[in-house]
Amino acid sequence: MRVDDIQIHPRTSDLVIATHGRSLAILDDTIPFREFTPEIASKPAQLFSVRSLTGAYLQPGFVDANGKGRYRGQNPAEGALFTVWVREFTGDEIKIVVTKSTGQPVANLKAPGTPGFTRLNWDLRPTKDVIAEYGGDDPKRLLPSGDYTAELTFGPTKVKQTFHVDLAEGITPR
């Protein structure tokens, strides 16, 4: 496939690739790949920086109003995107615990500990295990704006990254 243009979006750091066949491909958030150094490659695991984000609800109906044509790709998942590097298979799972600035856990994410890059997405809602332990109201509502910490655990390796979440105007948080 012939590629005619490659650009990194200045606001989101997404890699945009335009092909000769009038197609576009987008790789979301390339910052972790720019942070990847030989020093990080030698570590057992790494959680890369998490960009700040704004939480919002997708409006229903608009996405289905395309007539008979199908001229769209899949949008990136809503919420925080975590990129993890694992050097080699050890049998351990990738575990990420997301906490509020107060230290209260709000989400637990897991993925197989396969070598290479892995991406996990958190939708800004508490995970079911956290709701069961800490209770709460409507599980569909987003968590409030503020600072959050993501902590990666892979075997004995632990790495933390902080990030900020804002909610779009008019959203009532949990």
N, C-alpha and C positions, 0 to 999 in steps of 0.2 A: 504494500500500500504506500503510495507516494504521499509524503507530508509536505505541505506548502508553507506552513507557518507554525511557529512555536512561540508562545508568550507566557510569562508568569504575571498573573493579575496583580497589580500593585497593592490593592486593598486586602485581598484574601490570601495571596500567595498560592493560588491554585494554578496548576500547570494546564494551559489550554493548547490543544494540538488540533490544527486544521488540516484535513486531508484533501487530496485532489478530487476525491469522489464526493465533495461537498458535505463531508461529515465532520463532526467535532467530537473530541474526546477531552474529558476534564479529569485531572487527578487533584482531588481536594487537598489543600494544605500541604505544601511541599517543604515547609519549615523543618520538620524532623529530618528530612533527607539532607538538608543543608547543615544541620547540627551534627550529623553523623560523621565522626572522626575516627582515625585509627585507635585512639584511646578508648572511645566508646565501643568500638568493635571488639576490643580485647576484654571487655567486661562481660560477665555472665548474662546480664539483662540491663535494659535501660528504658525508662519512661521519658519521652521527650516532652518539651514544653507544650502546654495546652493553650490555644489562643482564647482570648475573651470572646464571649458570645452574647447574643440577645435571643431570649426565648420567646416564641410566639406560637400561636396555633395556626395550622394551615386551614384556609377557608374551604369548606366542602363545595363540591359542584364544579368549580372552575377547571379543575384538572381533567374532568371528563368531557368538557365542551370542545372537542376537537373534530367533530364530524366523523367522517369515515376514515380520515387519514390518521396515521400514527407517526407524528413528526417530533417526538420528544424522547429523551432518555430518562433515566431514573434520577430524580433529584437526590442530593445527599440526605442522609438521615438527619432529622432535627436533633439538636443538642450538642453536647461536648464530644469531640473526637479525640480519642487517646491512641497514640502510636507507640508501640512497644517493640524493642529489638531484643531477640533472644539469640545468643551465640550458638548454642548446641542443645540437642535434646537431652534432657536429664530425667524425664518422667514427671517433672513438676508441672503444675498448672500455672498459668498467668492469672493472678488475682489482683484486682484493683478495688480499693475501698475509697469511696468518695465521702468526705465529711464536710460539715459546715465549718465556719471559722471558729465556732464554739467547741468543735471536736465531736459533735453528735453525728453518727453515721447516717447517711441518707441513701447510699446505694452500694451494692456489692456486685461486681462484674467478674466473670471468669471466661477463660478461653484456653484451648489446648496450648501447651508450651512448645510449639513447633519452632524450629530455627528460622531466623529471618525476621521480617517485619510483620507485625500483626496490628490490626486496627480494631478497636472496640468503641462502641458508641453508647453514650448515656443520654436518655431522652429528657433529662431534667425532672424526672419523677422518681419518688422512692421505689426501690425494688420491693418485690413481694415479701422477701424475708425480713426486710427492715420494717415494713408496715406491720407484719405479724408481731415483731418484737416490740416496736415502739407505738403501735396504734396510729390512728390518724383518720382524717376524713376522706373525701373523694380522691381516689387514687389517680384520677385523670388530670387533676390540677397540678400545675407546675410548682416547683419549690420557689421560695422568694429570691429576689435579687441579693447579691452579696458575694463574698469571697468564699471559695471552696478549695479543698485540698484533695488531690488524688494521690493515693499511695499504692505503688506497685509492690507486690510481693511475688518473688520467683525463687523458690527454695530459700536460701539464707539471704538473698539479695533484696534490699528494700530501697526504693527511690520515691521521693515525693516531688510533686509539682503543684503549685497553686495557680488558680485561674479565677477570673471574675465573670459572674453571670448578671446580666440585666434582663428584665422582662419588658416586653413591648407595652406601650401605654394602654391602659384599660384592662390588663390581665390581673385578676385577683388570685394571688398565690395561696398555697396551702396554709 
